[in-house]
Amino acid sequence: MKKTLIGILLLFVGAVVYSQVERAEPLPGPGRPVAESIGADTAQQKLKEVSLSKFEDAGFWQAVVSLDDGVVSARRLEGGSAAKKPIPAEEAIGIREEDKYVLGVKTEFFRRSNALISVSPTRPLAIAGVVKTLSVWVVGRNFNHTLKARFEDFAGRRFELEVGKLNFVGWKQMVVAIPPTVEQRNPHYGILSGIKFLGFSIDCDLMEAYGSYYIYLDDLRAVTDLFGEENRDQDDMIDAW
C-alpha cells in the first residue's frame, strides 16, 4: 500500500514538473532566434546617402519662367550653410568633393501672377536603387512660395512632390519622402531600379509674386536602398540579343 502511494506521488510530481517545463519560455540557443532580433539581420535593405549635385557648375542648371510673368537668371555664387555635414560614407574613404559655391536664381516679375519658376539640370539625374528621400539646402527669403520636386519613375511616368513652403529665413535643409506607390523597380529584374530627378519648380504665391525674388540652392542629396545593386547575381543573363 505504501509503495502504491509513493508511486502515485512520484507520478504527480513528474506531471507538475513536465507541465512547468512546457510552459517555460524557450531559452535562446543555436538555431533558436531571440524574438527581439528577428528580422534585424535578415532585412533586405541597405540604405545609403548619396550626393546628386553640389551646384558647383551653374552651366549644368537652367532656370525658366513664362515670358508673360517676368525674366529669370541663374548664376554661381560663393557661400553655403555652415550646418551642412559631409556624407559619412564618403568621408570614411577620403572623398573631398569641392563645395564652395551655391546656385542663385533671380526672378524679376513684370506683374503679379501665379508664376511658375523651373530650375532643371540640363539632363535628368538618375538615382540608383529604391529612393527613400530627397533633400536640398535652400534659402527661401521668407516668401510664401512653394518648392516642388519633379521626377520620372521607372516606367517613364512623370510626377511631382511638394517639398515645402519657402517662408523661412536663412539656410534650411528641406526634405521630401518618395511615397511607396511610386514604381521604382522592374518586377522581372531585381537589379533594375531607380528614378530620375528632373528638377525643381517654385510655385509662386499670387500676393507675393512682384518685384525681384531670389532663391539659393545647395547640396542636393538622396537616401536610397542599394541592396539590389550590391547583391546582384553576377552570373545572371543579359537580355540584349
Protein Blocks (a to p, Z undefined) as FASTA:
>chain_A
ZZmmmmmmmmmmmmmmmmmmmmpccdddehiacfklgojlmcccddddddfbgolamklp
ccdddfkloccdddddeeddfkbccdfklmmnopacddfbccddddddfbdcdddddddd
fbdcddehjdfbdcddddeklpabdcddddddfkopacdddfbdcbbghjddddddddfk
lcfbdfklmkbgcdddfbdcddddfklggcjaddddehiaddddfklmmmccfkbccdfZ
Z
